């Protein structure tokens, strides 16, 4: 990834993962990579990777099930 120095790294990884959720790379109900996997993929520290997962949960995009991992939430269907 080409890091933008003016944007925190956790935010850049968060936005990339948010895009993966939106485009179906991580469909609803799927398990997200763990903290160490995110850290390894993006070349960031474990604390930064933990922040990414916390922010995804705070945004309602993911839910953590202790002992199982973090999973993509079911996104509400748009009403027409």
N, C-alpha and C positions, 0 to 999 in steps of 0.2 A: 504494500500500500504506500502511496505517496502521502506521507504525513503532512498535514497543514499545521505549522507551528502555532498559529493563533487559535486553534481549536484543540481542547484537551483530547488526548488519545482515547480515553474511555468514550467520549462523545462520538468520535469518528467510528470506532468499532460498534458502538450502539447503533448508529445510523446504518451501518452496513448490515448488521444482523436484523434490524427492523426491515430493511429492504428485502432480505432473504425471507422473512416471515410474510411480507406483503406479496412477494412474487411466487410463493408456494414452495420455495426450496425447503423451508421448515413449515410443513402444513399444520393446521390445528390438530392438537393431540400428540404431535411428535415431540420427542425428547430433544432438547437443545444440547449442544456440546457442554461438557462440564467446564468448570473454572480453569483447570490445568490445560484442557484441550484448546480453549479459547486463547489462553496465554501463549501456548505453543504456536498456534496457527497465525496469530497476529504479531508475535514477537513482543508481547507486553508482559508486565509483571502479573503475578497472581492477584494482587490487591486490585489492580486495574481491571482485570477480568471479572473479579467479584463485583466490582462497581457496575460493570456492564450488565450482569445478570440482575443485580438489584434494581437498576433503572428499568430494565425490561419488565420486571415484576411490578414496579411502581406505576408504569404506564399501562398496566393491565394486559400486556401482550404475553405474559408468561406467569406461571404459577409453580411454586416449588412444593414438591412432595418429599419430605424428609426421608432419606434412605433410598430414594428412587431417582431423584434428579429434578431438573426444571423442564417444564413442558409448555408448549405453545397453547395459549387459551383458545377456546372457540370464539371466533370473532362474530359479532352480531351481523346478521344478514341485513343489507340495506333494504329499506321498505320503499316500494314504488307506489 
